Amino acid sequence: MTWLITGGAGYIGAHVARAMTGAGESVVALDDLSAAVPARLPAEVPLVRGSTLDGALLKRVLTEYGVTGVVHLAARKQVAESVAQPTRYYRENVGGLATLLDAVAEAGVGRLLFSSSAAVYGNPDVDLITEDTPCAPVNPYGETKLAGEWLVRAAGRAHGISTVCLRYFNVAGAAAPELADTGVFNIVPMVLDRLTRDEAPRIFGDDYPTPDGTCVRDYIHVADLAEAHLAAARRLADGDAAGDLTLNIGRGEGVSVRELITVIGEVTGDRRAPVVEGRRPGDAPRAVASAERAAEALGWRARRGVREMAESAWQGWRLHHGG
Ligand SMILES: NC(=O)c1ccc[n+]([C@@H]2O[C@H](COP(=O)([O-])OP(=O)(O)OC[C@H]3O[C@@H](n4cnc5c(N)ncnc54)[C@H](O)[C@@H]3O)[C@@H](O)[C@H]2O)c1
């Protein structure tokens, strides 16, 4: 097998590239470098600079490298930006996927893994979110991921492509400091950013119906997430996953924002008390995955906890930002 990883020079893509090459898979990356750190990629992985919107380039890459499976991670991923620029998000996330699927079908590539998100669920009022929980995204980013899943399944049926959609919950940490997330869009980098600026971390709302009043989330170490991709890719390669498989990728364990900030304080040695501000619109009180279906289908479970996420993120933060 040779795998094309779109968005391969991104935060998660580089982790997936590393996990797959480390396990002996042959990998080529495609990235438009809009949010990439190319140095993250393992030296043996060729990087093609280009967009998923460029069908001719995609066809050339699939043929030239003899690609037999695709891991599609390239996407815009900022919720607030998606609210302000919905057409751009639909064009890049859904349009880019349609262009890729055309190229995949034309090249006769039979396997595709799609990077989806817990954002497809919106804010369901359930203890554990299963894959059967109804999808009701609350922003254009989540809509593009749900539409992407529909498109992946429809194209899979039409062209005989075996597909897997992985719905990631809250990704954090790094497998090595140089692979760390350099963006400040998720909670762990946001807290580290505040501490580095000598400011208290912020909590948005502490009056939710949760044990300590702050929002509860399911955090997953990016190294565990990368291993889930490897397991899913192997399943696709073995031909056991004919048709479509849709899986939550989380730990099945809720951690509150206050608990997470406490762990980050212990790891960084900066235990200053967080400041509580008003709720942000659209935040669900609780979003925790049921991780059972992934365990059954892939024989995979997350192994790393929140402390390892915070420690590795802090090491990466110091490398990229000082502190
Ligand atoms: N980080 C998370 O917490 C999280 C959670 C759920 C889902 N996801 C999904 O995982 C995927 C990867 O996310 P990430 O955190 O690594 O983000 P990232 O921004 O670090 O990586 C995305 C990569 O794709 C590239 N890219 C973007 N648009 C492209 C295009 N049209 N053509 C080619 N390359 C393009 C960017 O340059 C970047 O390197 C995305 O699809 C995202 O929606 C991420």
The ligand as an SDF file (V2000), in Angstrom:
LIG
                    3D

 44 48  0  0  0  0  0  0  0  0999 V2000
   -7.3420   19.5510   15.9070 N   0  0  0  0  0  0  0  0  0  0  0  0
   -8.5240   19.1120   16.3350 C   0  0  0  0  0  0  0  0  0  0  0  0
   -8.8450   19.2100   17.5280 O   0  0  0  0  0  0  0  0  0  0  0  0
   -9.4940   18.4570   15.3640 C   0  0  0  0  0  0  0  0  0  0  0  0
  -10.6850   17.9050   15.8700 C   0  0  0  0  0  0  0  0  0  0  0  0
  -11.5800   17.2850   14.9840 C   0  0  0  0  0  0  0  0  0  0  0  0
  -11.2740   17.2190   13.6220 C   0  0  0  0  0  0  0  0  0  0  0  0
  -10.1170   17.7710   13.1590 N   0  0  0  0  0  0  0  0  0  0  0  0
   -9.8280   17.6820   11.7220 C   0  0  0  0  0  0  0  0  0  0  0  0
   -8.5530   17.0990   11.5460 O   0  0  0  0  0  0  0  0  0  0  0  0
   -7.9660   17.5720   10.3400 C   0  0  0  0  0  0  0  0  0  0  0  0
   -6.5650   18.0610   10.6300 C   0  0  0  0  0  0  0  0  0  0  0  0
   -6.6260   19.0720   11.6270 O   0  0  0  0  0  0  0  0  0  0  0  0
   -5.3260   19.7170   12.2840 P   0  0  0  0  0  0  0  0  0  0  0  0
   -5.6600   20.0360   13.6930 O   0  0  0  0  0  0  0  0  0  0  0  0
   -4.1240   18.9030   11.9780 O   0  0  0  0  0  0  0  0  0  0  0  0
   -5.2840   21.0860   11.4760 O   0  0  0  0  0  0  0  0  0  0  0  0
   -4.0580   21.8070   10.7500 P   0  0  0  0  0  0  0  0  0  0  0  0
   -4.5740   23.1510   10.2940 O   0  0  0  0  0  0  0  0  0  0  0  0
   -2.8300   21.7710   11.5900 O   0  0  0  0  0  0  0  0  0  0  0  0
   -3.8270   20.8560    9.4950 O   0  0  0  0  0  0  0  0  0  0  0  0
   -4.5410   20.9610    8.2940 C   0  0  0  0  0  0  0  0  0  0  0  0
   -3.5100   20.9380    7.1740 C   0  0  0  0  0  0  0  0  0  0  0  0
   -4.1930   20.9520    5.9240 O   0  0  0  0  0  0  0  0  0  0  0  0
   -3.6000   21.9190    5.0890 C   0  0  0  0  0  0  0  0  0  0  0  0
   -4.6890   22.3600    4.2060 N   0  0  0  0  0  0  0  0  0  0  0  0
   -5.7850   23.0890    4.5340 C   0  0  0  0  0  0  0  0  0  0  0  0
   -6.5860   23.2460    3.4580 N   0  0  0  0  0  0  0  0  0  0  0  0
   -5.9840   22.5750    2.4330 C   0  0  0  0  0  0  0  0  0  0  0  0
   -6.3220   22.3370    1.0900 C   0  0  0  0  0  0  0  0  0  0  0  0
   -7.4670   22.8210    0.5470 N   0  0  0  0  0  0  0  0  0  0  0  0
   -5.4730   21.6070    0.3030 N   0  0  0  0  0  0  0  0  0  0  0  0
   -4.3200   21.0960    0.8270 C   0  0  0  0  0  0  0  0  0  0  0  0
   -3.9510   21.3000    2.1170 N   0  0  0  0  0  0  0  0  0  0  0  0
   -4.7770   22.0170    2.9030 C   0  0  0  0  0  0  0  0  0  0  0  0
   -3.0300   22.9790    5.9860 C   0  0  0  0  0  0  0  0  0  0  0  0
   -1.9190   23.6740    5.4170 O   0  0  0  0  0  0  0  0  0  0  0  0
   -2.5900   22.1480    7.1870 C   0  0  0  0  0  0  0  0  0  0  0  0
   -1.2400   21.7200    7.0680 O   0  0  0  0  0  0  0  0  0  0  0  0
   -8.9190   18.6420    9.8070 C   0  0  0  0  0  0  0  0  0  0  0  0
   -9.7240   18.0440    8.8240 O   0  0  0  0  0  0  0  0  0  0  0  0
   -9.7350   19.0220   11.0180 C   0  0  0  0  0  0  0  0  0  0  0  0
  -11.0090   19.5050   10.6630 O   0  0  0  0  0  0  0  0  0  0  0  0
   -9.2170   18.3920   13.9950 C   0  0  0  0  0  0  0  0  0  0  0  0
  1  2  1  0
  2  3  2  0
  2  4  1  0
  4  5  1  0
  4 44  2  0
  5  6  2  0
  6  7  1  0
  7  8  2  0
  8  9  1  0
  8 44  1  0
  9 10  1  0
  9 42  1  0
 10 11  1  0
 11 12  1  0
 11 40  1  0
 12 13  1  0
 13 14  1  0
 14 15  2  0
 14 16  1  0
 14 17  1  0
 17 18  1  0
 18 19  2  0
 18 20  1  0
 18 21  1  0
 21 22  1  0
 22 23  1  0
 23 24  1  0
 23 38  1  0
 24 25  1  0
 25 26  1  0
 25 36  1  0
 26 27  1  0
 26 35  1  0
 27 28  2  0
 28 29  1  0
 29 30  1  0
 29 35  2  0
 30 31  1  0
 30 32  2  0
 32 33  1  0
 33 34  2  0
 34 35  1  0
 36 37  1  0
 36 38  1  0
 38 39  1  0
 40 41  1  0
 40 42  1  0
 42 43  1  0
M  CHG  2   8   1  16  -1
M  END
$$$$
